[in-house]
């Protein structure tokens, strides 16, 4: 980790709902919040709380020096493919172990609603 750059995770006590094209595709009361220097808080959702029947993994991966290798997911909804709308870390670096296998959605491509 670079000097001054931090990654931490903690269990959230908020309700998170992900909506795409007016449909709820994920909802949880047990998100994991990832805090990383210079990046807004990201909400990771357990797969049990994601409509996994609507998402499929794609071949795209990226590497973050702080979290590890990210895998991307496409959402197929009513005949429309929302390519790479979500990502996960299957084997994250130590600092991000709390998000292993959970999905997070791009908040500029989906409505990520966070409430109490």
N, C-alpha and C positions, 0 to 999 in steps of 0.2 A: 504494500500500500504506500502511496506517495505521502510524503510529509504533509500533514494538514488535511488529507483526504480521508474521510471516514464513511463506512457503510455499517449500518446497524439495522436490526430487525426487532420488532416487538409485536406481540399479539394486540390486535385492535379491539376496542369495545364499542365499535360503531357498526351500523348497518351499511353495507355497500351493495348497490344494485347497478348492473350494467344493462343498458338498453340500446338496442340497435334497430333502426327502422320501426320504432314504436313497440318492439317486443323485448321482454325481459329475457336475457340470455344467461345471466348469472345473478345470484343474490345470496348474500351471506351475512351472518352476524358474528363470524369468526375469521375476519381477514387478518393477514399479517402485513404490517406496515413496514415498508423499507424506506429508510432515511439515508440519503447519500449526499455528500457535499455537492452543492451546485445544482441539484436536481430536485424538483418537487417530490413530495412524498408519493410513493407508488403503493397501490393497494393490491396485494396478492390474494387470490381467492382459491380455496381448496377445490379440487376437481369435483368432489361430491356436490358442490354448490354451483357448478357450471353445467349448462346444457351441453354435455359432451357429445350428445347425438348430433349436434349442429357444428361441431368443430372437428378439424382434422389437421394433423401435423403436416408441414411442408418441408421441403429440403433446405430452406434458408436457415443459416446459423450465423451468428456474429459472436465476437469475443470481446468481453469487457475485462480489462486487467484487474478490476476490483471485485467483480461478481463471478466471472467465468464465462462459459459458452452458453449463449441463449439460443433456444429453439423457437421457431415461430409457428403460428397456427392460423388457419383460414377458417372463417365462419361462413357456412352455407345457409342462407336464409331466404326462403321463398324464391328460389331460383337465382339469387344474387350471391356471388362469391365476394366476400370481404377479405381479400388476400392479406395475410400477415397482420391481422388486427389484434392479435394477442401474442404473448411470448411467455416462456417459462425457462427456468434453469433446472435441468434434471440433476446435475452434479455441480452445484455452485461452490465457489471458494468458501473457505471457513467463515468469513465475516457474513456471508449471506446464506448460511445453512438453513436458516429459518424459513426460507421460501422454496425449498426443494420441491419440485414437481407441481407447484401452484401456478395458476395463470394470472397474468396481469394484462389489462386491455389499454390500448392507446386511447387516451382521453380526448384526442382531437379527431378520432374516428368512431368513437362510441360515447354515449352519455354515461359517465361514471358518477353516479349519485352517492354521496356520502352523507349519512344522517346519524342521529344518535339513537 
